[in-house]
Amino acid sequence: MCIILTYTHPPDYKLPTSTRFVLAIHVLTSLAVTAGKPMRSEDLAFSVNTNATFIRSLLSRLQEAGLTTSQLGVGGGALLAKPPEEIRLLEVYRAVENGEVFALHRQGPNEACVVGRNIQAAIRPVLDEATDALEGQLASATIADVANEVARLGRFTIPWQGC
C-alpha cells in the first residue's frame, strides 16, 4: 500500500535550478570577445550583474578545468586558457555543475511500495537518453559560436573594447 501526499506550489513557483552554467558561458564569452585582453572580476561581475566574489569562485572552477587562466599585476585579470573555438559548452557544463543532469531521489524511494521499488528503473532509460541528447548538443557548440552570435546580435566585431 502506498500513501500519497500532495503538495501544491503557488502558481508562479519554478523549480530551483543552478545558474552557474549560463553565467560561466557569459564570463567565457566576455573573455572571448575581448580577444586576449585580461578582464578583472569586477568588470565581469558588472556584465553578469552579480558580485565579484561569485565571479572569482566561478573563475576558480573554470581555471581548475583548464578553461581560464589569470594574469597578475596591474592590468591583469582573467583570460581564456585556450582559443574559444576549442572550448566546448559541454566542458563548461562539466566544469561548473555538480552531479548528473537529472538527479534521482535523494533518499531513495520506498522499496515497500510497488511504484517506489520500480520507478528508478522505469525512468532511468528516458533520463539517460535525454542526458545523451543534451550532452551531444553542448559538445557541438563552442564559446566562439556564442561569442560570434553575441557580436552579430550586438552589431559589433571581435575584438570588442566595451564591457
Helices and strands as residue ranges (DSSP letters): H 20-33, H 41-48, H 52-64, E 68-71, E 77-80, G 84-86, H 89-96, H 114-139, H 143-154
